[in-house]
Amino acid sequence: MADTGKQKPQKRYPPFLKNSSGERSLRFPTVSRSFVPSVFTVMNMVCGYISIVMSGEGSFVAACWFIILAAFFDTIDGFVARVTNGTSDFGVELDSLSDLVSFGAAPAYLVYKFGLEGLPGISGICVSSLLMVGSGLRLARFNISMIGYEKDSFSGLPTPAQALTIAGFVLWMGSATLFPVASMQIVLAVLSTALALLMVSKVNYDTLPKPTIDSFRRQPVQMSLYIVAIFCVILFHSKAFFLAMLLYILLGIARSITLFWRRQWQT
């Protein structure tokens, strides 16, 4: 009789998916709109994992190309999400986790196995881990500051750009021996540290503009540079690929410095 006044604890289940109006859906749809872009996001993650495996086996060229393929899937999933109107909180979180694997862990392990493994003690592990830590901090900051899914610019170097820069550098160095082993380790350490700092910095980087007539009218110089970079990559392959990414990084730094001095003169 003493227990009659007590309420029986109810079993708690995982929350139901919610629709756009915020109401609890009565049943799970067979295939949701976010399913198709999520498939490409998962392929991004899988490519990142394969890149890690290839780096462990010493197949550095294959590891680089799987990072590039992951960046391709990362671009496609956003495009498909906008076309199908399949953007969702689940897709955003899955995309960030995939990016951390493909553009954080994969390039970090790649530079470690490619050149930093020979550094004394655990210094190679510490330096290479900066890429993964910087990617994690960059993605976390992006998620909490993201108001919408459309952005014209990024604060800090985007993680795919960092990973593509590493992949381009390794592809170039793999095809041409420009540095001795000791110098290569120093160059990789400096490059990894610089890219990690740029990811967590406030340097402003533009998103890749859509190839439309309006984009050419509003940003003729920028669009022309992108077209020249694409042709150079087609003609010169790995060398131009790294130089194109380096140009993108330097343009962001130059733009941020110019904006800073303009604000200083205005005040």
C-alpha contacts under 8 A as a table, 3 or more apart, distances in Angstrom:
res1	aa1	res2	aa2	distance
1	M	4	T	5.40
2	A	5	G	6.80
3	D	6	K	5.39
4	T	7	Q	7.76
16	F	24	R	6.39
16	F	25	S	7.02
17	L	24	R	6.62
17	L	25	S	6.50
17	L	28	F	7.56
18	K	21	S	7.75
18	K	22	G	5.62
18	K	23	E	5.83
18	K	24	R	4.97
18	K	25	S	5.80
19	N	22	G	5.50
19	N	23	E	6.09
19	N	24	R	6.75
19	N	25	S	6.37
20	S	23	E	7.70
25	S	28	F	7.06
29	P	32	S	5.84
31	V	35	F	6.39
32	S	35	F	5.42
32	S	86	G	7.88
33	R	36	V	6.67
33	R	84	T	6.63
33	R	85	N	6.96
33	R	86	G	4.55
33	R	87	T	7.90
34	S	37	P	5.76
34	S	38	S	6.04
34	S	81	A	6.90
34	S	85	N	7.97
34	S	86	G	4.28
34	S	87	T	6.11
34	S	88	S	6.60
34	S	91	G	6.78
35	F	38	S	5.06
35	F	39	V	6.34
35	F	86	G	7.69
36	V	39	V	5.29
36	V	40	F	7.02
36	V	80	V	7.46
36	V	81	A	7.77
36	V	86	G	7.97
37	P	40	F	5.29
37	P	41	T	6.33
37	P	76	I	7.79
37	P	77	D	4.58
37	P	78	G	7.01
37	P	80	V	5.61
37	P	81	A	5.38
37	P	86	G	7.16
37	P	91	G	7.71
38	S	41	T	4.82
38	S	42	V	6.12
38	S	77	D	6.91
38	S	91	G	6.17
38	S	94	L	7.61
39	V	42	V	5.15
39	V	43	M	6.29
39	V	77	D	7.88
40	F	43	M	4.93
40	F	44	N	6.26
40	F	73	F	5.56
40	F	74	D	7.16
40	F	76	I	6.90
40	F	77	D	5.23
41	T	44	N	4.98
41	T	45	M	6.52
41	T	73	F	6.54
41	T	74	D	6.21
41	T	77	D	5.87
41	T	94	L	7.11
41	T	95	D	5.88
41	T	98	S	6.69
42	V	45	M	4.98
42	V	46	V	6.17
42	V	94	L	7.94
42	V	98	S	6.92
43	M	46	V	4.93
43	M	47	C	6.10
43	M	70	A	7.19
43	M	73	F	6.65
44	N	47	C	5.26
44	N	48	G	6.38
44	N	69	L	7.51
44	N	70	A	4.35
44	N	71	A	7.05
44	N	72	F	7.94
44	N	73	F	5.30
44	N	74	D	5.99
44	N	98	S	6.25
44	N	99	D	7.56
44	N	102	S	6.84
45	M	48	G	5.09
45	M	49	Y	6.34
45	M	70	A	7.11
45	M	97	L	7.90
45	M	98	S	4.50
45	M	99	D	7.05
45	M	101	V	6.17
45	M	102	S	5.91
46	V	49	Y	5.08
46	V	50	I	6.20
47	C	50	I	5.06
47	C	51	S	6.09
47	C	66	F	5.37
47	C	67	I	6.60
47	C	69	L	6.79
47	C	70	A	5.34
47	C	102	S	6.86
48	G	51	S	5.04
48	G	52	I	6.43
48	G	66	F	6.64
48	G	67	I	6.02
48	G	70	A	6.31
48	G	98	S	7.79
48	G	101	V	5.65
48	G	102	S	3.74
48	G	103	F	7.29
48	G	105	A	7.95
48	G	106	A	5.76
49	Y	52	I	5.12
49	Y	53	V	6.43
49	Y	101	V	6.85
49	Y	102	S	6.87
49	Y	106	A	7.04
50	I	53	V	5.01
50	I	54	M	6.11
50	I	63	A	7.27
50	I	66	F	6.96
51	S	54	M	5.03
51	S	55	S	6.14
51	S	62	A	7.10
51	S	63	A	4.13
51	S	64	C	6.93
51	S	65	W	7.95
51	S	66	F	5.40
51	S	67	I	6.34
51	S	102	S	7.77
51	S	106	A	6.04
52	I	55	S	5.13
52	I	56	G	6.30
52	I	63	A	6.80
52	I	105	A	7.62
52	I	106	A	5.11
52	I	109	Y	6.56
52	I	110	L	7.03
53	V	56	G	5.11
53	V	57	E	6.39
53	V	63	A	7.80
54	M	57	E	5.09
54	M	58	G	6.25
54	M	59	S	5.05
54	M	60	F	6.54
54	M	62	A	6.42
54	M	63	A	5.13
55	S	58	G	5.06
55	S	59	S	5.59
55	S	60	F	5.41
55	S	63	A	5.65
55	S	109	Y	6.97
55	S	110	L	5.48
55	S	113	K	6.48
55	S	114	F	7.79
56	G	59	S	7.59
56	G	113	K	6.97
58	G	113	K	7.43
58	G	114	F	7.87
59	S	62	A	5.56
59	S	63	A	6.26
60	F	63	A	4.89
60	F	64	C	6.19
60	F	110	L	7.18
60	F	114	F	7.16
60	F	170	V	7.49
60	F	171	L	7.86
60	F	174	G	7.97
61	V	64	C	5.18
61	V	65	W	6.39
61	V	170	V	7.58
61	V	171	L	6.05
61	V	174	G	7.35
62	A	65	W	5.14
62	A	66	F	6.21
63	A	66	F	5.26
63	A	67	I	6.45
63	A	110	L	7.37
64	C	67	I	5.16
64	C	68	I	6.39
64	C	167	A	4.73
64	C	168	G	7.46
64	C	170	V	7.31
64	C	171	L	6.88
65	W	68	I	4.89
65	W	69	L	6.06
65	W	167	A	7.47
66	F	69	L	4.81
66	F	70	A	6.02
67	I	70	A	4.96
67	I	71	A	6.33
67	I	102	S	6.30
67	I	103	F	7.24
67	I	106	A	7.40
67	I	107	P	7.75
67	I	163	A	7.11
67	I	164	L	7.07
67	I	167	A	6.99
68	I	71	A	5.08
68	I	72	F	6.38
68	I	164	L	6.41
68	I	167	A	7.43
69	L	72	F	4.94
69	L	73	F	6.39
70	A	73	F	5.13
70	A	74	D	6.08
70	A	102	S	6.49
71	A	74	D	4.86
71	A	75	T	6.26
71	A	160	P	6.20
71	A	164	L	7.85
72	F	75	T	5.21
72	F	76	I	6.25
73	F	76	I	4.92
73	F	77	D	6.06
74	D	77	D	5.51
74	D	78	G	6.77
74	D	95	D	7.78
74	D	99	D	7.91
75	T	78	G	5.61
75	T	79	F	6.48
76	I	79	F	5.07
76	I	80	V	6.03
77	D	80	V	5.12
77	D	81	A	5.98
78	G	81	A	5.06
78	G	82	R	6.33
79	F	82	R	5.31
79	F	83	V	6.25
80	V	83	V	5.04
80	V	84	T	5.97
80	V	86	G	7.75
81	A	84	T	5.37
81	A	85	N	5.55
81	A	86	G	4.62
81	A	87	T	5.29
82	R	85	N	4.97
82	R	86	G	6.54
82	R	87	T	6.76
83	V	86	G	7.71
87	T	91	G	6.40
87	T	92	V	7.60
88	S	91	G	5.13
88	S	92	V	6.39
89	D	92	V	5.10
89	D	93	E	6.29
90	F	93	E	5.31
90	F	94	L	6.08
91	G	94	L	5.07
91	G	95	D	5.92
92	V	95	D	5.12
92	V	96	S	6.35
93	E	96	S	5.18
93	E	97	L	6.35
94	L	97	L	5.14
94	L	98	S	6.11
95	D	98	S	5.09
95	D	99	D	6.07
96	S	99	D	5.04
96	S	100	L	6.20
96	S	139	L	6.32
97	L	100	L	5.15
97	L	101	V	6.54
98	S	101	V	5.21
98	S	102	S	6.14
99	D	102	S	5.10
99	D	103	F	5.25
99	D	104	G	6.83
99	D	159	T	7.34
99	D	160	P	7.50
100	L	103	F	5.54
100	L	104	G	4.63
100	L	105	A	6.37
100	L	132	M	7.22
100	L	135	S	6.36
100	L	136	G	6.24
100	L	139	L	7.71
101	V	104	G	5.49
101	V	105	A	5.00
101	V	106	A	6.13
102	S	105	A	6.32
102	S	106	A	5.23
102	S	107	P	7.41
102	S	163	A	7.96
103	F	106	A	5.97
103	F	107	P	6.07
103	F	132	M	7.81
103	F	135	S	7.18
103	F	159	T	5.79
103	F	160	P	5.62
103	F	162	Q	7.34
103	F	163	A	5.04
104	G	107	P	5.97
104	G	108	A	6.16
104	G	131	L	5.93
104	G	132	M	4.14
104	G	133	V	7.47
104	G	134	G	7.82
104	G	135	S	5.27
104	G	136	G	7.16
104	G	159	T	7.26
104	G	163	A	7.29
105	A	108	A	5.14
105	A	109	Y	6.08
105	A	131	L	7.62
105	A	132	M	5.29
106	A	109	Y	5.37
106	A	110	L	6.06
107	P	110	L	4.77
107	P	111	V	6.18
107	P	131	L	7.33
107	P	132	M	7.96
107	P	163	A	5.70
107	P	166	I	6.50
107	P	167	A	7.26
108	A	111	V	5.53
108	A	112	Y	6.33
108	A	128	S	4.99
108	A	129	S	5.89
108	A	130	L	7.60
108	A	131	L	5.46
108	A	132	M	5.95
109	Y	112	Y	4.99
109	Y	113	K	6.15
109	Y	128	S	6.90
109	Y	129	S	7.98
110	L	113	K	5.37
110	L	114	F	5.87
111	V	114	F	4.96
111	V	115	G	5.93
111	V	116	L	6.22
111	V	128	S	6.42
111	V	166	I	7.60
111	V	170	V	7.99
111	V	188	L	7.03
112	Y	115	G	5.76
112	Y	116	L	4.44
112	Y	117	E	5.09
112	Y	124	G	6.30
112	Y	125	I	6.69
112	Y	128	S	5.69
113	K	116	L	6.40
113	K	117	E	5.48
114	F	117	E	7.20
114	F	170	V	7.76
115	G	118	G	6.50
115	G	181	V	7.67
115	G	184	M	6.76
115	G	185	Q	5.43
115	G	188	L	7.06
116	L	119	L	5.54
116	L	124	G	4.68
116	L	125	I	7.48
116	L	127	V	7.91
116	L	128	S	7.26
116	L	185	Q	5.67
116	L	188	L	7.21
116	L	189	A	7.24
117	E	124	G	5.42
117	E	125	I	7.30
118	G	124	G	7.09
118	G	185	Q	7.93
119	L	122	I	7.47
119	L	123	S	6.08
119	L	124	G	5.21
119	L	185	Q	7.43
120	P	123	S	6.13
120	P	124	G	7.22
121	G	124	G	7.41
122	I	125	I	5.23
122	I	126	C	6.23
123	S	126	C	5.03
123	S	127	V	6.09
124	G	127	V	5.30
124	G	128	S	6.07
125	I	128	S	5.31
125	I	129	S	5.92
126	C	129	S	5.21
126	C	130	L	6.71
127	V	130	L	5.49
127	V	131	L	7.88
127	V	189	A	6.30
127	V	192	S	7.06
127	V	193	T	6.90
128	S	131	L	5.93
128	S	132	M	7.59
128	S	189	A	7.51
128	S	192	S	6.64
129	S	132	M	5.23
129	S	133	V	6.16
130	L	133	V	5.06
130	L	134	G	5.76
130	L	192	S	7.06
130	L	193	T	6.58
130	L	196	A	5.84
131	L	134	G	5.17
131	L	135	S	6.05
131	L	192	S	6.29
131	L	193	T	7.44
131	L	195	L	7.18
131	L	196	A	5.16
132	M	135	S	5.06
132	M	136	G	6.19
133	V	136	G	5.12
133	V	137	L	6.23
133	V	196	A	7.76
134	G	137	L	5.18
134	G	138	R	5.97
134	G	196	A	4.91
134	G	197	L	7.09
134	G	199	M	6.00
134	G	200	V	6.22
135	S	138	R	5.01
135	S	139	L	6.05
135	S	159	T	5.79
135	S	196	A	7.32
135	S	199	M	6.77
136	G	139	L	5.25
136	G	140	A	6.09
137	L	140	A	5.15
137	L	141	R	6.11
137	L	200	V	6.73
138	R	141	R	5.26
138	R	142	F	6.16
138	R	156	G	7.30
138	R	158	P	7.62
138	R	159	T	7.32
138	R	199	M	5.80
138	R	200	V	5.62
139	L	142	F	4.99
139	L	143	N	6.17
139	L	159	T	7.69
140	A	143	N	5.21
140	A	144	I	6.46
141	R	144	I	5.45
141	R	145	S	6.13
142	F	145	S	5.26
142	F	146	M	5.81
143	N	146	M	5.33
146	M	149	Y	7.23
148	G	151	K	7.27
151	K	154	F	7.39
151	K	207	T	7.28
152	D	206	D	6.19
152	D	207	T	5.61
153	S	204	N	6.61
153	S	205	Y	5.46
153	S	206	D	4.22
153	S	207	T	5.16
154	F	157	L	7.17
154	F	158	P	6.97
154	F	204	N	5.66
154	F	205	Y	5.09
154	F	206	D	6.21
154	F	207	T	6.92
155	S	201	S	7.22
155	S	202	K	5.17
155	S	203	V	5.76
155	S	204	N	4.81
155	S	205	Y	6.48
156	G	198	L	5.82
156	G	199	M	4.66
156	G	200	V	5.65
156	G	201	S	4.98
156	G	202	K	5.11
156	G	203	V	4.95
156	G	204	N	5.89
156	G	205	Y	6.76
157	L	161	A	6.84
157	L	162	Q	6.87
157	L	195	L	7.69
157	L	198	L	5.47
157	L	199	M	4.37
157	L	200	V	7.49
157	L	201	S	7.57
157	L	203	V	7.06
157	L	204	N	7.57
157	L	205	Y	6.52
157	L	249	I	7.53
158	P	161	A	5.42
158	P	162	Q	6.56
158	P	199	M	6.44
158	P	205	Y	7.87
159	T	162	Q	5.09
159	T	163	A	6.28
159	T	199	M	6.96
160	P	163	A	5.09
160	P	164	L	6.03
161	A	164	L	5.10
161	A	165	T	6.10
161	A	245	M	7.01
162	Q	165	T	5.16
162	Q	166	I	6.44
162	Q	195	L	6.20
162	Q	199	M	7.83
163	A	166	I	5.15
163	A	167	A	6.16
164	L	167	A	4.91
164	L	168	G	5.95
164	L	242	F	7.84
164	L	245	M	7.20
165	T	168	G	5.11
165	T	169	F	6.15
165	T	242	F	5.74
165	T	245	M	5.55
165	T	246	L	6.95
166	I	169	F	5.15
166	I	170	V	6.22
166	I	242	F	7.94
167	A	170	V	5.26
167	A	171	L	6.11
167	A	242	F	7.80
168	G	171	L	5.14
168	G	172	W	6.15
168	G	238	S	5.87
168	G	239	K	7.29
168	G	241	F	5.63
168	G	242	F	4.30
168	G	245	M	7.90
169	F	172	W	5.13
169	F	173	M	6.12
169	F	238	S	7.80
169	F	239	K	7.88
169	F	242	F	5.50
170	V	173	M	5.08
170	V	174	G	5.84
171	L	174	G	5.06
171	L	175	S	6.41
171	L	238	S	5.73
171	L	239	K	7.88
172	W	175	S	5.38
172	W	176	A	6.25
172	W	238	S	5.25
172	W	239	K	5.39
172	W	242	F	7.35
173	M	176	A	5.13
173	M	177	T	5.83
173	M	178	L	6.87
174	G	177	T	7.01
177	T	180	P	7.48
179	F	182	A	7.91
179	F	183	S	5.65
179	F	184	M	5.43
180	P	183	S	5.34
180	P	184	M	5.96
181	V	184	M	5.03
181	V	185	Q	6.36
182	A	185	Q	5.34
182	A	186	I	6.61
183	S	186	I	5.11
183	S	187	V	6.16
184	M	187	V	5.09
184	M	188	L	6.05
185	Q	188	L	5.17
185	Q	189	A	6.05
186	I	189	A	5.08
186	I	190	V	6.14
187	V	190	V	5.21
187	V	191	L	5.99
188	L	191	L	5.04
188	L	192	S	5.94
189	A	192	S	5.24
189	A	193	T	6.13
190	V	193	T	5.20
190	V	194	A	6.02
191	L	194	A	5.15
191	L	195	L	6.11
192	S	195	L	5.26
192	S	196	A	6.14
193	T	196	A	5.17
193	T	197	L	6.23
194	A	197	L	5.20
194	A	198	L	6.17
195	L	198	L	5.03
195	L	199	M	6.26
196	A	199	M	5.26
196	A	200	V	6.79
197	L	200	V	5.45
197	L	201	S	6.01
198	L	201	S	4.91
198	L	202	K	7.77
198	L	203	V	6.96
203	V	252	G	6.58
203	V	253	I	6.14
203	V	256	S	5.72
204	N	252	G	5.89
204	N	253	I	7.42
204	N	255	R	7.40
204	N	256	S	5.87
205	Y	249	I	8.00
205	Y	252	G	5.06
206	D	252	G	7.53
209	P	215	S	6.69
209	P	223	M	7.68
210	K	215	S	6.65
211	P	215	S	6.44
211	P	216	F	7.58
211	P	223	M	7.92
212	T	215	S	5.22
212	T	216	F	6.61
213	I	216	F	5.18
213	I	217	R	6.34
214	D	217	R	5.07
214	D	218	R	6.19
215	S	218	R	5.22
215	S	219	Q	5.72
215	S	220	P	7.36
215	S	223	M	7.34
216	F	219	Q	5.30
216	F	220	P	4.68
216	F	223	M	6.08
217	R	220	P	5.79
219	Q	222	Q	5.46
219	Q	223	M	6.07
220	P	223	M	5.30
220	P	224	S	6.04
221	V	224	S	5.14
221	V	225	L	6.24
222	Q	225	L	5.16
222	Q	226	Y	6.35
223	M	226	Y	5.09
223	M	227	I	6.30
224	S	227	I	5.15
224	S	228	V	6.21
225	L	228	V	5.10
225	L	229	A	6.06
226	Y	229	A	5.02
226	Y	230	I	6.21
227	I	230	I	5.12
227	I	231	F	6.35
228	V	231	F	5.23
228	V	232	C	6.15
229	A	232	C	5.05
229	A	233	V	6.16
229	A	240	A	7.48
229	A	244	A	5.78
230	I	233	V	5.14
230	I	234	I	6.30
231	F	234	I	5.06
231	F	235	L	6.19
232	C	235	L	5.07
232	C	236	F	5.71
232	C	237	H	7.35
232	C	240	A	5.68
232	C	241	F	7.78
233	V	236	F	5.35
233	V	237	H	4.71
233	V	238	S	7.03
233	V	239	K	7.65
233	V	240	A	4.89
233	V	241	F	5.23
233	V	244	A	7.70
234	I	237	H	5.60
236	F	239	K	6.03
236	F	240	A	5.47
236	F	241	F	7.89
237	H	240	A	5.69
237	H	241	F	6.04
238	S	241	F	4.91
238	S	242	F	6.35
239	K	242	F	5.61
239	K	243	L	6.36
240	A	243	L	4.92
240	A	244	A	5.79
241	F	244	A	5.16
241	F	245	M	6.40
242	F	245	M	5.21
242	F	246	L	6.12
243	L	246	L	4.87
243	L	247	L	6.03
244	A	247	L	5.03
244	A	248	Y	6.30
245	M	248	Y	5.02
245	M	249	I	6.33
246	L	249	I	5.10
246	L	250	L	6.19
247	L	250	L	5.11
247	L	251	L	5.99
248	Y	251	L	5.22
248	Y	252	G	6.40
249	I	252	G	5.31
249	I	253	I	6.48
250	L	253	I	5.05
250	L	254	A	6.08
251	L	254	A	5.06
251	L	255	R	6.00
252	G	255	R	5.11
252	G	256	S	6.18
253	I	256	S	5.21
253	I	257	I	6.22
254	A	257	I	5.18
254	A	258	T	6.16
255	R	258	T	5.11
255	R	259	L	6.21
256	S	259	L	5.14
256	S	260	F	6.09
257	I	260	F	5.05
257	I	261	W	6.32
258	T	261	W	5.35
258	T	262	R	6.22
259	L	262	R	5.08
259	L	263	R	6.25
260	F	263	R	5.28
260	F	264	Q	6.30
261	W	264	Q	4.91
261	W	265	W	6.18
262	R	265	W	5.19
262	R	266	Q	6.19
263	R	266	Q	5.06
263	R	267	T	6.23
264	Q	267	T	5.31
